[in-house]
Amino acid sequence: MRKFDPWPVFFRREWNRNWPFLVGFAITGAVITKMTLGLTEEDMKKSPYAQELARMKQKK
């Protein structure tokens, strides 16, 4: 007699519960990646955040 394998049931149930999170995470990651790859050196020089980060690194 074959034993019952619970893993396929578990994965199917978890996929049905978590697919919106996984898809949203993938879309968000793709958008952030696309935006950051589109930055240029000019954008970095104009950014107050990047300027503050550069100042903090120089102090160390």
matplotlib code that plots the C-alpha trace (Angstrom):
import matplotlib.pyplot as plt

x = [0.0, 1.3, 1.8, 0.0, 2.3, 1.2, 3.6, 1.7, -1.4, 0.6, 2.3, -1.0, -2.7, 0.2, 0.4, -3.3, -2.8, 0.5, 0.5, -0.7, 2.2, 4.7, 3.5, 3.4, 6.9, 8.1, 6.5, 7.8, 11.3, 11.1, 9.9, 12.6, 15.3, 14.2, 14.1, 17.6, 19.2, 17.9, 19.8, 22.8, 25.8, 24.0, 21.0, 23.3, 25.1, 21.7, 20.3, 20.4, 20.3, 23.4, 25.2, 24.5, 25.6, 28.8, 29.5, 28.8, 31.3, 34.0, 33.7, 34.4]
y = [0.0, 3.4, 6.0, 9.4, 12.2, 15.5, 17.8, 18.2, 19.2, 21.6, 23.3, 23.6, 25.2, 27.6, 28.6, 29.5, 31.6, 33.3, 33.9, 37.5, 38.3, 36.5, 38.2, 41.6, 41.1, 40.2, 43.3, 45.6, 44.2, 44.6, 48.2, 49.1, 47.5, 49.3, 52.6, 52.2, 51.0, 54.1, 56.5, 58.3, 60.0, 63.3, 62.1, 60.8, 64.2, 66.1, 63.7, 65.1, 61.5, 60.5, 63.7, 63.0, 59.4, 60.5, 62.9, 60.2, 57.8, 60.5, 61.0, 57.4]
z = [0.0, -1.0, 1.7, 1.5, 0.5, 2.0, 0.2, -3.0, -1.0, 1.1, -1.9, -3.8, -0.8, 0.0, -3.7, -3.7, -0.6, -1.5, -5.2, -4.9, -2.6, -4.9, -8.0, -6.3, -5.0, -8.5, -10.1, -7.4, -7.8, -11.6, -11.3, -8.8, -10.9, -14.0, -12.2, -10.7, -13.9, -15.6, -13.3, -14.7, -13.1, -13.5, -11.5, -8.8, -8.6, -8.3, -5.6, -2.1, -0.7, -2.7, -1.7, 2.0, 1.6, 0.0, 2.9, 5.4, 3.7, 3.6, 7.4, 8.1]

ax = plt.figure().add_subplot(projection="3d")
ax.plot(x, y, z, "-o")
ax.set_aspect("equal")
plt.show()
